[in-house]
Amino acid sequence: DPNEIWNSFNKLKIIAFKFDFSQEELNQTYAPNELDFIIKRLERMKVKLMNEIYALENEDSLGLFMGNCNLCMRCTKTIGMPCKMPFKLRYSIESLGGDVDKTVEDTFGYKIIYAKDGKLPEYMIFVGGLLYDKK
């Protein structure tokens, strides 16, 4: 229950990572599979950042993923089976009903933008967090 998770903590630290693309990358038009490859390459950086969030956790806190979980090649939860890594499973802010687009705009002054029509966005922002100060 998302409300149960939010209500278990007093504070939320937003942790964001902004990746800027080069002008050369922005000028190119990519096939859908090429865009997917570029975005998946960036997803690997998320793993490093999530490890940093795990390191911030203690008994009074809970890390929040940057977007969807990508710990496994294929998520067993999508086929009705239990998570294979429940000790590493973390929810994203979005999955708990949080408005990441509005949070990023209000907190950091950036809009969330997406790849469109074969073009990369000017930048990508990955957002996670740390719920802390457990009640």
MARMAR-418248 format. One line per 2 residues: their letters; for each residue x, y, z of C-alpha. Coordinates in Angstrom, 1 decimal. Example, Ala and Ser with C-alpha at 12.3 -4.5 7.8 and 13.67 -1.06 7.14 Angstrom:
<nodes>
AS) 12.3 -4.5 7.8; 13.7 -1.1 7.1
</nodes>
This chain:
<nodes>
DP) 0.0 0.0 0.0; 1.7 3.2 -1.1
NE) 0.1 5.3 1.6; 1.5 2.9 4.2
IW) 5.0 3.4 2.8; 4.8 7.2 2.6
NS) 3.2 7.4 6.1; 6.0 5.3 7.6
FN) 8.6 8.1 7.2; 8.7 11.8 8.0
KL) 11.1 13.0 5.2; 12.0 12.4 1.6
KI) 15.4 13.3 0.0; 15.1 13.6 -3.7
IA) 18.2 12.3 -5.6; 18.4 13.3 -9.2
FK) 20.9 12.7 -12.0; 20.9 14.8 -15.1
FD) 22.6 13.6 -18.3; 23.2 16.1 -21.1
FS) 23.6 14.9 -24.7; 26.2 16.4 -27.0
QE) 25.2 18.7 -29.8; 26.4 16.0 -32.2
EL) 24.1 13.4 -30.6; 21.2 15.9 -30.6
NQ) 21.6 16.6 -34.3; 21.3 12.9 -35.3
TY) 18.1 11.1 -36.1; 18.0 7.6 -34.7
AP) 16.0 4.5 -35.6; 13.8 3.2 -32.7
NE) 16.2 0.4 -31.9; 19.2 2.8 -31.8
LD) 17.3 5.1 -29.3; 16.5 2.0 -27.2
FI) 20.2 1.1 -27.2; 21.3 4.6 -26.1
IK) 18.6 4.7 -23.4; 19.5 1.2 -22.1
RL) 23.2 2.3 -21.9; 22.1 5.1 -19.7
ER) 20.1 2.7 -17.6; 23.3 1.1 -16.6
MK) 24.3 4.3 -14.9; 21.1 4.0 -12.8
VK) 22.5 0.8 -11.3; 25.6 2.7 -10.0
LM) 23.4 5.5 -8.6; 21.0 2.9 -7.0
NE) 24.1 1.4 -5.3; 24.8 4.8 -3.9
IY) 21.2 5.1 -2.6; 21.5 1.6 -1.0
AL) 24.6 2.8 0.8; 22.6 5.7 2.3
EN) 20.0 3.4 3.7; 19.9 2.3 7.3
ED) 17.2 0.8 9.6; 15.3 4.2 9.6
SL) 15.3 4.7 5.8; 14.3 3.2 2.5
GL) 15.7 4.0 -0.9; 13.5 4.7 -3.9
FM) 14.4 3.5 -7.4; 15.2 5.8 -10.3
GN) 12.3 4.7 -12.6; 11.5 1.0 -13.2
CN) 13.4 -1.8 -11.6; 16.0 -3.4 -13.9
LC) 17.8 -5.7 -11.6; 16.8 -8.8 -13.6
MR) 16.8 -9.5 -17.3; 13.2 -10.5 -17.0
CT) 11.0 -9.5 -14.1; 9.4 -12.6 -12.5
KT) 6.7 -10.3 -11.0; 5.3 -9.6 -14.5
IG) 4.5 -13.3 -14.9; 2.9 -13.6 -11.5
MP) 5.9 -15.0 -9.6; 7.6 -13.5 -6.6
CK) 10.5 -11.2 -7.0; 13.9 -13.0 -7.2
MP) 15.7 -10.2 -5.3; 13.3 -9.0 -2.6
FK) 16.3 -7.8 -0.5; 17.2 -5.4 -3.3
LR) 13.7 -4.5 -4.5; 12.8 -0.9 -4.1
YS) 9.8 1.1 -5.3; 10.1 4.1 -7.5
IE) 8.5 7.4 -6.6; 6.1 7.0 -9.5
SL) 5.0 3.6 -8.4; 4.0 5.0 -5.1
GG) 1.9 7.7 -6.8; 4.5 10.5 -6.6
DV) 4.5 13.2 -9.4; 8.2 13.1 -10.5
DK) 7.6 15.6 -13.4; 6.2 18.2 -11.1
TV) 8.8 17.5 -8.4; 11.7 17.9 -10.8
ED) 10.2 21.1 -12.2; 9.4 22.6 -8.8
TF) 12.7 21.5 -7.1; 15.3 21.8 -9.8
GY) 13.6 24.0 -12.5; 13.9 21.4 -15.3
KI) 11.1 19.8 -17.3; 11.2 16.0 -17.9
IY) 11.6 15.5 -21.6; 11.6 12.4 -23.7
AK) 13.1 11.1 -27.0; 10.7 11.8 -29.8
DG) 10.6 11.2 -33.6; 14.0 9.6 -33.6
KL) 15.6 12.5 -31.7; 17.2 12.4 -28.3
PE) 16.0 14.9 -25.7; 18.4 17.7 -24.8
YM) 18.9 15.9 -21.5; 17.6 13.1 -19.4
IF) 16.9 13.2 -15.7; 16.8 10.1 -13.5
VG) 15.1 10.6 -10.2; 15.1 8.5 -7.1
GL) 15.1 9.2 -3.4; 15.5 8.2 0.1
LY) 12.6 8.1 2.6; 14.0 8.6 6.0
DK) 13.3 9.5 9.6; 11.1 6.5 10.2
K) 8.0 7.0 12.4
</nodes>
